[in-house]
Structures are given as C-alpha cells and as structure tokens.
Amino acid sequence: MKSKDHHYIPNPREFTHEIAEETKILRQGITNGITRIYYPLDFRRNYSLKNMSNQLRDLLEKKLWLKILISMMLGVFFGLFLGPFGGYIDPASAEIIGEWVALPGYIFLGLLKMIVVPLVFASIILGVASSQSMSALKKTGLSTAIYFVITTAIATAIGIGMALYIHPGQYISGDLIESAMGSEVQVESTGLSFDHSILTIPSSLIGSLLPSNPLGAMANGEMLQVVIIAIIIGVALVSLNKDQSTPMVNFLNSLQAVCMIVVKWSMSLAPIAVFGLLTK
C-alpha cells in the first residue's frame, strides 16, 4: 500500500499507452461523427445486407419527403412502362390498370377534400376564440379580419373592373367554344354589352362574402365564405361568458383533433397516392 505522504509517479510506459488509447478513442469518435453527418447510410463500410436494410428503413420512416420522391420516380417509370412509349401492354388494358393503380390517389384526394373545410373552420374559430377579452381581440383578430375583407374586396373590384374593361370572350366565336367543350353550350352574340351599374357591386360583393346558408357554403367548399363564418363565430364566442362558450370550444377542439388524425392517415397514404396518380 502506497503512503499518502509520497506522490504517485506513474510508469512512463503506462502513461504513454493511456495517452495513445485516449487519442485513438477521440479520433474514432470524430470519424464516426463526420461519417454520420456526410454518410447517413455509410455505404463505405462493409455492413451486412440486413444492417443496410435496417438503416434504409429507419431513414424512410423519418423522411416522408423521401418516400414521396421515390414514389414519384417509380410512378413515372411504371407509367412509361404501361403507356404507348413502352408498348408492352395494349392501351385498353393499360387504362384499366392505371385506373386501379390510381385508386389510392383518389382516396388520398378525397380525404383531403373531405377534411379541409372542418379543419379550417375549427382552427380559425379556436384561433379567434383564444383571445381572453374583446379588447385583445380588437387589437389582433378584428384588425386581421378587416384587413382580410378589405384586400379581398379590392381584389374583387379589380377583377370586375378588368372584366368590364377587357370584355373577356368577346372575340371568341360560339362554335369554337362549343367544339372545345364537347357539348352544347349556349353562347350569346359576341357583341356583349355590360350595362350593369357600378352601384350593384357592393350588394353582389356582400352576397358573395356572407352566405345566406352557412351549411351550403361548407357543402360547396366555398372557402372564403367558410373563413368569414368562422371569424364571426369566433368573435361571438369571445363575447360570451366562459360557461356558455366552453362546450362549443371543447367540441371544436375535439373536431380539430379528429381532423388532424385523418390528415395523419392521409399523409401515410401520400407515397402510394403519388405513385398511383403519376402512373395514371
């Protein structure tokens, strides 16, 4: 047993060996760090096929964009194989195969169209209703709503003014439109005259922004009207007391959570949907 009064002097050979081991460990750590940054799959190493497939699967599980990108490339190649460019399958059979392959894409688009209106409706109401008082809402939500309505009105007025000035479609014959549409289209004479008064613009503008039937606007997917309805309902919720507004806020929170679950399902279907739609 060494005395505490004497300083311990390490063996120079052991001390040199310890320094070499620590330097080796440090060098290996730096190498592994650089490798993980620049080579996420590390193809330079002699890994087994199982380890390589596990790394690729982990990368795909975390990178949805990579799945979609690979699906796009596979969809293009498979579409070229089925199409006239490949010439391996007759056109009738290729069309049938393309329709069935695109079925996940139709489901994906249907889910998004189904969920977008309730998701936007619930999110906007909850965002407006999150204000604790009407004074806070006046500073943020009300100014945003007024800005949104004013810019929309300006854009609508510019569109109407340009239509009155340019007369779009005036120099297109009815026969050309009818042949392009592939069906019978009733077209008036090309000498169109707009004798609508400028005084009718405010009433038509308000009628397009505030629907007489909110449920009809939601069913028809009129997003501008849905947004305005949601803002109005959110402001009304802020003006209510907490006991009256809490049940509806809880319902909208549940509706938003359900919508996000459906969005998550649709996103998991996105790579297959992209493959099918590009193939078609």
Backbone bond lengths (Angstrom), bond angles and torsions (degrees), N, CA, C in turn:
res aa  C-N    CA-C-N  psi(-1)  N-CA   C-N-CA  omega(-1)  CA-C   N-CA-C  phi
1 M - - - 1.442 - - 1.526 109.61 -
2 K 1.338 116.70 129.12 1.456 120.64 -176.79 1.511 109.70 -76.91
3 S 1.331 115.96 145.17 1.456 121.03 179.73 1.520 110.05 -77.33
4 K 1.334 116.53 146.37 1.457 120.88 179.88 1.523 111.42 -72.76
5 D 1.371 115.93 -18.44 1.454 118.42 -178.54 1.513 112.00 -78.33
6 H 1.329 118.30 -16.99 1.456 122.64 -178.12 1.515 109.03 -102.54
7 H 1.320 116.39 136.02 1.462 121.66 176.19 1.519 109.41 -76.46
8 Y 1.341 113.45 138.88 1.464 118.78 -179.67 1.520 109.04 -82.33
9 I 1.325 116.62 123.28 1.464 123.03 178.50 1.523 107.37 -106.00
10 P 1.365 117.68 113.97 1.464 119.27 -177.51 1.517 111.21 -70.23
11 N 1.303 114.04 156.36 1.451 120.91 175.90 1.525 108.94 -67.83
12 P 1.314 119.78 128.59 1.482 120.59 -178.91 1.522 112.59 -57.44
13 R 1.335 117.54 -35.98 1.460 119.50 -179.88 1.523 110.46 -67.10
14 E 1.368 116.94 -43.87 1.463 119.59 178.60 1.529 110.93 -65.66
15 F 1.325 116.98 -38.57 1.463 120.65 -179.96 1.528 110.74 -64.08
16 T 1.321 116.92 -41.54 1.468 120.81 178.36 1.520 110.85 -65.82
17 H 1.339 117.19 -38.38 1.459 121.07 179.28 1.534 111.09 -65.44
18 E 1.352 116.90 -40.76 1.465 120.18 178.61 1.526 111.26 -64.27
19 I 1.331 116.93 -41.04 1.470 119.88 178.67 1.525 110.59 -63.60
20 A 1.329 116.72 -40.20 1.465 120.39 179.69 1.524 111.33 -64.76
21 E 1.340 117.22 -40.69 1.463 120.59 179.02 1.531 111.02 -65.47
22 E 1.351 116.36 -44.21 1.461 119.19 179.23 1.527 111.36 -64.33
23 T 1.323 117.38 -38.38 1.467 120.53 177.35 1.521 111.04 -64.76
24 K 1.328 117.16 -39.13 1.459 121.50 178.78 1.524 110.95 -64.53
25 I 1.349 115.91 -43.46 1.471 119.88 179.37 1.530 110.58 -64.09
26 L 1.349 116.45 -42.31 1.460 120.36 179.38 1.523 111.20 -64.17
27 R 1.348 117.03 -42.54 1.458 120.37 178.94 1.524 111.36 -63.92
28 Q 1.334 116.11 -39.93 1.462 120.19 179.22 1.533 110.95 -66.25
29 G 1.350 116.80 -39.22 1.466 119.76 178.09 1.517 112.23 -64.03
30 I 1.343 116.42 -42.17 1.467 119.54 178.35 1.521 110.64 -64.36
31 T 1.344 116.54 -41.83 1.466 120.05 179.12 1.520 111.63 -62.54
32 N 1.330 116.45 -43.65 1.472 119.77 178.93 1.527 111.21 -64.03
33 G 1.343 117.12 -38.94 1.465 119.66 179.35 1.512 112.00 -64.28
34 I 1.352 116.42 -45.07 1.464 119.44 178.14 1.518 110.80 -64.62
35 T 1.329 116.97 -39.04 1.462 120.53 179.95 1.516 111.35 -63.32
36 R 1.333 116.99 -41.97 1.468 119.51 -179.62 1.518 111.98 -67.46
37 I 1.340 117.37 -28.83 1.462 119.85 179.86 1.524 110.97 -76.29
38 Y 1.335 116.51 -48.07 1.459 119.65 -172.84 1.524 113.27 -94.59
39 Y 1.307 117.89 -19.41 1.463 121.31 -179.53 1.517 108.60 -131.56
40 P 1.373 118.56 79.80 1.469 119.93 -176.51 1.511 112.95 -62.74
41 L 1.337 117.78 -30.36 1.463 119.92 177.60 1.522 111.91 -96.51
42 D 1.350 116.66 -15.33 1.468 121.99 174.70 1.522 111.38 53.64
43 F 1.347 117.24 61.84 1.454 121.03 -178.69 1.531 112.08 -73.18
44 R 1.337 117.96 -10.74 1.463 118.98 -177.20 1.515 111.98 -74.21
45 R 1.326 116.24 -21.59 1.457 118.63 -176.02 1.519 110.47 -88.42
46 N 1.284 115.87 158.34 1.458 121.90 -176.72 1.521 109.42 -88.76
47 Y 1.338 116.70 66.86 1.448 121.03 178.04 1.521 109.39 -82.13
48 S 1.325 114.57 156.99 1.453 119.02 174.47 1.516 109.51 -74.77
49 L 1.338 116.47 164.89 1.461 121.58 -179.50 1.517 110.90 -64.06
50 K 1.326 117.49 -34.03 1.460 120.80 179.84 1.521 111.09 -65.78
51 N 1.350 116.76 -45.66 1.458 119.61 178.60 1.524 111.61 -63.96
52 M 1.335 116.75 -38.64 1.453 120.04 178.56 1.515 111.30 -64.52
53 S 1.325 117.74 -42.37 1.462 120.94 179.17 1.524 111.08 -66.69
54 N 1.343 116.98 -35.07 1.465 119.60 177.11 1.524 111.08 -65.51
55 Q 1.332 117.15 -41.82 1.459 120.04 177.68 1.521 111.25 -63.59
56 L 1.334 116.44 -42.28 1.460 120.00 179.71 1.519 111.13 -65.48
57 R 1.329 117.11 -39.19 1.462 120.28 178.89 1.527 110.96 -66.16
58 D 1.333 117.75 -40.72 1.465 120.08 177.54 1.521 111.38 -63.69
59 L 1.344 116.18 -39.02 1.457 119.39 179.11 1.521 111.27 -66.03
60 L 1.327 116.88 -40.01 1.463 120.51 -179.85 1.520 111.47 -69.43
61 E 1.344 117.21 -34.36 1.459 119.69 179.72 1.528 111.51 -67.35
62 K 1.304 117.47 -29.09 1.459 120.63 -178.23 1.525 112.46 -93.59
63 K 1.319 118.66 -18.19 1.461 122.55 -174.42 1.523 109.62 -115.85
64 L 1.336 116.61 91.97 1.461 120.01 178.22 1.518 111.04 -67.66
65 W 1.332 116.40 -35.34 1.459 118.99 -179.56 1.523 111.38 -63.55
66 L 1.339 116.55 -32.83 1.453 119.56 179.12 1.521 110.74 -69.77
67 K 1.334 116.40 -38.19 1.462 119.52 175.07 1.524 110.86 -60.14
68 I 1.327 115.97 -45.50 1.465 119.63 -178.48 1.521 110.70 -65.72
69 L 1.324 117.07 -38.65 1.463 120.40 179.29 1.523 111.25 -64.25
70 I 1.327 116.74 -44.12 1.461 120.12 177.57 1.519 110.62 -64.61
71 S 1.332 117.00 -39.69 1.464 120.43 178.27 1.518 111.39 -63.99
72 M 1.320 117.63 -36.26 1.462 120.70 177.41 1.519 110.99 -62.69
73 M 1.316 116.86 -46.23 1.460 120.08 -179.46 1.526 111.31 -65.41
74 L 1.336 116.40 -43.33 1.461 119.30 178.46 1.522 111.21 -65.01
75 G 1.335 117.28 -37.68 1.454 120.43 178.53 1.514 112.38 -64.33
76 V 1.339 116.61 -39.95 1.469 119.90 178.08 1.521 110.49 -64.67
77 F 1.322 117.35 -45.45 1.463 120.52 -179.41 1.526 111.54 -64.48
78 F 1.331 116.60 -43.45 1.462 119.85 -179.81 1.525 110.75 -68.38
79 G 1.340 117.16 -35.56 1.458 119.92 176.10 1.518 111.98 -65.43
80 L 1.328 117.36 -40.13 1.462 120.00 175.67 1.520 111.37 -65.15
81 F 1.324 116.29 -34.32 1.464 119.82 177.87 1.523 111.43 -66.17
82 L 1.336 116.52 -39.94 1.459 119.86 -179.52 1.522 112.84 -79.52
83 G 1.325 117.37 -26.40 1.453 120.82 -173.34 1.515 113.29 -77.59
84 P 1.329 115.14 -177.93 1.474 119.91 179.89 1.516 112.87 -63.63
85 F 1.337 117.10 -22.78 1.458 119.72 -179.80 1.523 111.24 -63.79
86 G 1.342 115.76 -39.39 1.460 118.80 178.81 1.512 112.70 -76.96
87 G 1.317 115.84 -44.61 1.454 119.87 178.78 1.513 114.42 72.33
88 Y 1.334 117.89 17.96 1.456 120.08 -179.08 1.528 112.32 -88.44
89 I 1.331 117.37 -24.22 1.460 122.02 -176.11 1.520 108.02 -128.93
90 D 1.326 116.33 142.21 1.455 119.78 179.32 1.525 109.91 -66.36
91 P 1.339 118.15 153.03 1.474 121.34 -173.99 1.522 114.09 -58.34
92 A 1.335 118.37 -37.97 1.465 120.15 -178.51 1.527 111.05 -64.83
93 S 1.329 116.71 -45.74 1.466 119.88 178.93 1.524 111.25 -67.19
94 A 1.339 116.54 -38.05 1.463 119.62 178.97 1.525 111.47 -63.86
95 E 1.337 117.19 -36.92 1.461 119.81 178.50 1.520 111.27 -66.69
96 I 1.325 116.92 -39.82 1.466 120.40 178.33 1.531 110.44 -65.30
97 I 1.334 116.30 -45.41 1.466 119.95 179.38 1.525 110.58 -62.49
98 G 1.336 116.36 -41.84 1.460 119.72 179.46 1.516 113.08 -61.72
99 E 1.337 116.63 -39.19 1.461 119.63 179.00 1.529 111.43 -64.35
100 W 1.329 116.63 -43.06 1.468 119.41 -178.90 1.526 111.50 -72.58
101 V 1.332 117.18 -34.06 1.463 119.23 177.28 1.527 110.59 -67.88
102 A 1.331 116.55 -32.26 1.466 120.86 179.94 1.520 113.25 -80.52
103 L 1.327 118.24 -0.12 1.465 120.70 -178.96 1.531 112.66 -57.57
104 P 1.349 120.31 -45.23 1.479 118.51 175.85 1.523 112.95 -59.89
105 G 1.330 117.07 -32.21 1.456 119.64 176.86 1.512 112.43 -66.25
106 Y 1.335 116.33 -40.09 1.463 119.52 176.67 1.532 110.76 -64.12
107 I 1.328 116.18 -39.71 1.469 119.53 177.73 1.526 110.46 -64.41
108 F 1.323 116.41 -42.05 1.464 121.32 179.25 1.524 111.25 -60.59
109 L 1.326 117.41 -48.61 1.461 120.72 179.31 1.520 111.31 -65.47
110 G 1.331 116.62 -37.26 1.459 119.54 178.14 1.516 112.61 -64.54
111 L 1.340 116.63 -39.43 1.467 119.62 177.57 1.526 111.58 -64.11
112 L 1.334 115.90 -42.20 1.463 118.66 179.84 1.525 111.62 -65.44
113 K 1.323 116.30 -43.42 1.466 119.08 178.79 1.528 111.19 -65.20
114 M 1.320 116.35 -34.69 1.458 120.03 -178.78 1.523 111.76 -69.92
115 I 1.325 117.18 -34.48 1.455 120.41 -169.36 1.518 113.27 -97.74
116 V 1.341 118.07 -15.15 1.463 119.40 -171.99 1.523 112.04 -67.43
117 V 1.340 118.23 -40.12 1.467 120.08 -177.91 1.528 111.69 -67.28
118 P 1.348 120.42 -52.73 1.472 118.21 178.49 1.519 113.50 -63.91
119 L 1.331 117.80 -32.06 1.466 119.67 179.06 1.525 111.24 -67.63
120 V 1.319 116.90 -47.07 1.469 120.19 178.11 1.523 110.57 -63.89
121 F 1.328 116.81 -42.21 1.461 121.85 -178.83 1.529 110.85 -60.12
122 A 1.331 116.68 -50.95 1.464 120.37 -178.27 1.521 111.80 -67.67
123 S 1.329 117.50 -39.98 1.469 120.21 -176.75 1.523 111.61 -66.26
124 I 1.332 116.76 -41.54 1.467 119.14 -179.19 1.525 110.81 -67.99
125 I 1.326 116.91 -42.95 1.469 118.98 179.26 1.524 110.75 -62.09
126 L 1.333 117.22 -44.34 1.463 119.87 179.46 1.525 111.43 -65.19
127 G 1.333 116.69 -36.56 1.457 119.06 178.05 1.515 112.70 -65.18
128 V 1.331 116.31 -41.48 1.464 119.56 178.47 1.523 110.45 -71.72
129 A 1.333 116.76 -41.62 1.467 120.57 -177.20 1.519 113.11 -72.18
130 S 1.320 117.79 -10.75 1.464 119.61 179.05 1.526 112.38 -70.67
131 S 1.326 117.07 -14.90 1.468 119.98 175.26 1.521 109.54 -66.45
132 Q 1.307 116.04 135.37 1.456 120.97 -175.19 1.522 113.16 -79.23
133 S 1.324 116.86 -21.56 1.461 119.69 -177.19 1.517 109.06 -149.12
134 M 1.313 114.81 165.23 1.452 120.35 178.35 1.521 111.44 -68.07
135 S 1.315 117.49 -31.45 1.467 119.61 178.71 1.525 111.18 -65.27
136 A 1.342 116.31 -42.26 1.466 119.25 176.83 1.514 111.20 -66.36
137 L 1.326 116.05 -36.26 1.460 119.90 178.75 1.521 111.40 -66.92
138 K 1.320 117.02 -35.89 1.460 120.37 179.00 1.517 111.24 -64.73
139 K 1.322 116.70 -32.71 1.456 120.17 -178.34 1.527 112.13 -75.71
140 T 1.318 116.66 -30.57 1.466 119.63 -174.43 1.525 112.33 -114.80
141 G 1.320 115.53 -67.78 1.461 119.02 -171.69 1.504 114.29 -66.53
142 L 1.329 117.47 -42.43 1.456 120.23 -176.28 1.520 111.11 -67.98
143 S 1.329 117.07 -40.75 1.469 119.53 177.73 1.523 110.97 -65.06
144 T 1.332 116.41 -37.93 1.460 119.52 177.30 1.517 111.37 -65.37
145 A 1.333 116.82 -42.09 1.462 120.17 179.31 1.523 111.37 -64.17
146 I 1.336 117.09 -42.54 1.467 120.32 179.06 1.524 110.66 -64.40
147 Y 1.321 116.33 -42.03 1.465 120.07 177.77 1.521 110.98 -62.02
148 F 1.317 116.02 -41.42 1.459 120.45 -179.97 1.526 110.59 -64.04
149 V 1.338 117.35 -44.91 1.464 121.06 -179.09 1.522 110.76 -66.52
150 I 1.335 117.47 -41.00 1.465 120.35 -178.41 1.527 110.96 -65.60
151 T 1.325 116.77 -46.76 1.463 119.24 179.59 1.521 111.56 -63.99
152 T 1.332 117.00 -36.95 1.462 119.58 176.53 1.521 111.01 -65.81
153 A 1.334 116.45 -41.20 1.464 119.86 178.42 1.523 111.23 -64.08
154 I 1.334 116.74 -40.06 1.462 119.78 178.45 1.523 110.47 -64.32
155 A 1.330 116.58 -43.92 1.462 119.73 179.06 1.521 111.39 -62.96
156 T 1.333 116.57 -40.63 1.461 119.97 178.23 1.519 111.25 -65.50
157 A 1.330 116.82 -42.37 1.465 120.16 179.01 1.523 111.35 -63.82
158 I 1.330 116.86 -39.65 1.465 119.82 177.70 1.526 110.28 -63.92
159 G 1.328 116.36 -42.21 1.460 119.23 178.90 1.513 112.52 -63.22
160 I 1.340 116.98 -43.36 1.464 120.34 179.00 1.526 110.37 -65.99
161 G 1.338 116.62 -41.68 1.461 119.57 179.22 1.517 112.51 -63.46
162 M 1.329 117.04 -41.51 1.457 119.83 178.08 1.520 111.35 -66.03
163 A 1.333 117.04 -36.70 1.463 119.54 177.62 1.525 111.26 -66.01
164 L 1.335 117.13 -39.81 1.465 120.30 177.77 1.525 111.95 -67.79
165 Y 1.325 116.28 -29.15 1.470 119.87 -177.51 1.527 112.38 -86.05
166 I 1.336 116.39 -40.33 1.464 119.85 -174.05 1.523 111.83 -86.25
167 H 1.337 117.74 -29.76 1.471 122.67 -173.31 1.535 110.59 57.59
168 P 1.331 118.15 64.73 1.478 119.43 -177.60 1.522 111.25 -63.50
169 G 1.334 115.36 138.68 1.463 121.16 179.98 1.505 114.84 84.52
170 Q 1.328 118.17 0.90 1.461 120.11 -176.19 1.526 111.43 -68.95
171 Y 1.330 116.18 -33.95 1.459 119.78 -174.77 1.524 112.40 -101.28
172 I 1.317 117.07 17.80 1.465 121.63 176.77 1.514 107.94 -105.76
173 S 1.311 116.32 128.57 1.458 120.30 -177.65 1.522 110.33 -74.50
174 G 1.322 115.05 153.56 1.461 120.24 178.67 1.506 112.92 -66.56
175 D 1.351 117.01 -33.17 1.466 120.04 179.09 1.525 111.22 -64.50
176 L 1.337 116.28 -38.10 1.467 119.67 179.48 1.520 110.95 -66.54
177 I 1.326 117.70 -41.82 1.463 120.71 178.50 1.516 110.49 -65.72
178 E 1.334 115.89 -40.44 1.459 119.55 -178.64 1.515 111.32 -65.83
179 S 1.325 117.63 -40.15 1.463 120.28 178.49 1.519 111.68 -70.35
180 A 1.341 117.26 -33.73 1.467 120.06 179.63 1.515 111.57 -71.95
181 M 1.328 117.95 -37.13 1.457 121.49 -179.29 1.515 111.83 -76.87
182 G 1.313 118.19 -23.05 1.456 120.54 179.76 1.507 113.41 74.90
183 S 1.308 118.34 15.27 1.453 121.99 178.72 1.514 108.05 -151.16
184 E 1.326 115.27 171.14 1.451 120.15 -179.51 1.522 109.80 -73.89
185 V 1.310 115.16 121.05 1.454 121.37 -179.10 1.515 108.21 -121.56
186 Q 1.288 116.84 128.54 1.452 121.74 178.32 1.525 108.53 -83.10
187 V 1.312 114.69 113.54 1.462 120.49 -178.56 1.511 108.44 -121.45
188 E 1.305 116.19 130.45 1.446 120.30 178.09 1.522 109.93 -77.81
189 S 1.278 116.20 173.36 1.457 121.42 -179.42 1.522 109.82 -61.66
190 T 1.344 115.23 155.80 1.459 119.84 -176.07 1.511 112.67 -71.93
191 G 1.269 117.77 -14.00 1.453 119.38 178.66 1.508 111.47 -81.64
192 L 1.314 116.50 68.16 1.454 122.00 -177.33 1.519 110.06 -77.64
193 S 1.296 115.19 139.01 1.459 120.34 177.27 1.516 108.40 -131.60
194 F 1.303 115.94 129.92 1.454 122.47 -178.76 1.530 108.03 -101.58
195 D 1.311 114.80 100.35 1.451 119.08 179.56 1.522 111.39 -106.48
196 H 1.346 115.55 21.33 1.457 118.76 176.17 1.523 109.49 -73.71
197 S 1.282 116.06 137.81 1.456 120.38 -179.15 1.518 110.04 -77.33
198 I 1.299 114.70 149.81 1.463 120.03 176.76 1.518 111.25 -65.78
199 L 1.337 116.49 -16.95 1.461 120.09 -179.88 1.519 112.72 -73.10
200 T 1.340 117.77 -15.81 1.466 120.03 179.47 1.525 112.35 -84.00
201 I 1.333 117.28 -9.00 1.463 119.66 -177.36 1.524 112.06 -66.12
202 P 1.348 120.69 -44.79 1.477 118.31 -179.00 1.518 113.85 -60.22
203 S 1.339 117.51 -42.78 1.463 119.27 -178.97 1.518 111.48 -66.36
204 S 1.339 116.53 -41.76 1.466 118.67 178.30 1.520 111.40 -68.00
205 L 1.338 116.72 -33.70 1.463 119.99 179.14 1.520 111.10 -67.25
206 I 1.339 116.64 -46.10 1.463 119.86 178.60 1.517 110.45 -65.18
207 G 1.329 116.96 -37.02 1.466 119.48 178.01 1.510 113.03 -64.51
208 S 1.336 116.96 -31.22 1.462 119.93 178.21 1.518 112.52 -80.01
209 L 1.347 117.66 -23.58 1.461 120.71 -179.41 1.523 112.44 -89.55
210 L 1.329 117.62 -37.92 1.464 121.87 -178.00 1.520 108.85 -111.62
211 P 1.318 117.97 102.82 1.469 119.83 -176.93 1.522 111.38 -74.76
212 S 1.321 115.21 148.28 1.465 119.51 175.14 1.517 111.72 -75.28
213 N 1.330 117.21 -21.17 1.464 121.99 179.95 1.533 108.42 -128.44
214 P 1.334 119.22 98.36 1.469 120.31 -179.30 1.522 113.26 -59.72
215 L 1.324 117.37 -39.36 1.463 119.49 179.64 1.524 111.07 -65.58
216 G 1.338 116.34 -35.74 1.457 119.07 176.64 1.517 111.95 -65.35
217 A 1.338 116.87 -38.25 1.461 120.08 177.18 1.523 111.01 -63.63
218 M 1.337 116.99 -39.37 1.463 119.75 177.33 1.520 111.45 -67.83
219 A 1.334 116.26 -40.28 1.462 119.49 -179.19 1.523 111.41 -66.80
220 N 1.320 117.29 -34.80 1.464 121.25 -179.33 1.523 112.71 -85.54
221 G 1.323 117.54 -4.01 1.457 120.60 178.33 1.516 114.25 71.56
222 E 1.327 117.66 31.05 1.467 121.55 177.33 1.530 108.57 -79.41
223 M 1.340 115.70 92.75 1.456 120.09 -170.54 1.526 112.50 -66.52
224 L 1.320 117.83 -36.87 1.459 119.17 179.64 1.523 110.92 -62.77
225 Q 1.314 116.89 -44.45 1.460 120.61 178.35 1.523 111.23 -66.18
226 V 1.328 117.06 -37.68 1.466 120.49 178.22 1.524 110.60 -63.21
227 V 1.327 116.99 -41.71 1.466 120.65 179.30 1.525 110.93 -63.21
228 I 1.320 116.84 -43.57 1.471 119.99 -179.54 1.525 110.64 -66.04
229 I 1.332 117.10 -41.56 1.469 120.19 177.04 1.526 110.36 -60.28
230 A 1.331 116.94 -43.15 1.463 120.68 -179.62 1.523 111.35 -64.14
231 I 1.323 117.40 -39.48 1.468 120.05 178.52 1.523 110.64 -63.83
232 I 1.325 116.35 -43.80 1.471 119.74 -179.80 1.526 110.64 -63.14
233 I 1.333 117.06 -44.07 1.466 119.94 179.61 1.525 110.65 -65.40
234 G 1.339 117.37 -38.85 1.460 120.02 177.72 1.516 112.63 -62.38
235 V 1.334 116.89 -41.85 1.466 120.23 177.09 1.521 110.53 -63.94
236 A 1.332 116.75 -40.20 1.467 119.83 178.49 1.523 111.30 -64.15
237 L 1.329 117.53 -36.99 1.464 120.08 178.48 1.526 111.42 -65.59
238 V 1.328 116.34 -36.98 1.465 118.96 179.16 1.522 110.85 -64.61
239 S 1.333 116.89 -35.42 1.464 120.16 -178.78 1.526 112.99 -73.81
240 L 1.341 117.74 -17.49 1.465 120.28 178.49 1.528 110.44 -80.12
241 N 1.341 115.13 161.72 1.462 118.13 173.53 1.528 109.41 -77.17
242 K 1.309 114.88 167.25 1.461 120.28 -171.78 1.521 112.55 -64.26
243 D 1.318 117.99 -37.24 1.463 120.65 -179.10 1.525 111.87 -64.17
244 Q 1.322 117.05 -34.62 1.452 120.30 -179.65 1.523 112.74 -80.69
245 S 1.320 117.65 -33.93 1.467 120.75 -176.19 1.523 113.70 -86.48
246 T 1.333 117.79 -22.17 1.468 120.33 -175.98 1.524 113.60 -60.19
247 P 1.341 121.51 -44.65 1.470 119.66 -179.86 1.525 113.43 -58.59
248 M 1.331 117.22 -43.10 1.458 119.15 -179.70 1.521 111.57 -70.59
249 V 1.327 117.13 -36.99 1.464 119.94 177.28 1.522 110.58 -63.36
250 N 1.336 117.10 -41.69 1.464 120.38 176.94 1.527 111.08 -62.88
251 F 1.327 116.37 -40.61 1.462 119.92 177.95 1.526 111.21 -62.86
252 L 1.330 116.71 -43.22 1.461 120.04 -179.89 1.525 111.49 -68.15
253 N 1.337 117.22 -34.59 1.468 119.75 174.65 1.520 111.22 -62.33
254 S 1.328 116.44 -43.28 1.463 120.23 177.58 1.523 110.92 -65.29
255 L 1.342 116.65 -40.27 1.463 120.22 178.59 1.517 111.14 -63.41
256 Q 1.315 116.99 -41.42 1.460 120.48 178.36 1.526 111.26 -65.30
257 A 1.333 117.04 -40.25 1.467 120.38 178.42 1.521 111.16 -63.94
258 V 1.334 116.77 -41.63 1.468 120.43 177.72 1.523 110.54 -63.33
259 C 1.329 116.52 -42.65 1.463 120.19 179.23 1.525 111.34 -62.08
260 M 1.323 117.55 -39.41 1.456 120.22 -179.82 1.520 111.44 -68.31
261 I 1.329 117.68 -32.73 1.464 119.94 175.42 1.524 110.31 -65.48
262 V 1.337 116.45 -42.42 1.466 119.82 178.02 1.527 110.44 -64.74
263 V 1.331 117.05 -37.78 1.462 120.21 176.44 1.525 110.52 -63.11
264 K 1.324 117.14 -39.79 1.463 120.82 177.49 1.519 110.82 -63.27
265 W 1.323 117.15 -41.40 1.464 120.23 176.04 1.525 110.95 -61.19
266 S 1.325 116.12 -45.05 1.463 119.43 -178.60 1.523 111.25 -65.71
267 M 1.336 117.93 -35.23 1.456 120.13 178.45 1.526 111.63 -68.17
268 S 1.324 116.57 -33.64 1.466 118.63 175.53 1.518 111.49 -67.62
269 L 1.326 116.64 -23.09 1.459 121.55 178.42 1.523 112.20 -89.41
270 A 1.331 117.69 -7.68 1.463 121.82 -172.70 1.530 113.90 -59.02
271 P 1.344 121.10 -46.27 1.466 118.61 -179.52 1.522 113.45 -60.01
272 I 1.339 117.32 -43.95 1.465 119.97 178.66 1.521 110.22 -65.89
273 A 1.339 116.51 -37.61 1.462 120.34 179.58 1.523 111.10 -64.53
274 V 1.323 116.76 -43.46 1.464 120.42 179.17 1.521 110.46 -63.86
275 F 1.319 116.67 -41.39 1.463 120.04 177.97 1.524 111.20 -60.02
276 G 1.333 116.83 -47.33 1.459 119.99 -177.73 1.513 112.94 -66.68
277 L 1.337 117.27 -42.90 1.467 119.90 -178.21 1.522 111.44 -67.93
278 L 1.329 117.76 -40.02 1.460 119.64 177.89 1.525 111.37 -69.81
279 T 1.309 117.32 -33.16 1.462 119.84 176.19 1.519 110.81 -63.58
280 K 1.333 116.68 -42.72 1.455 120.61 179.39 1.536 111.17 -67.18
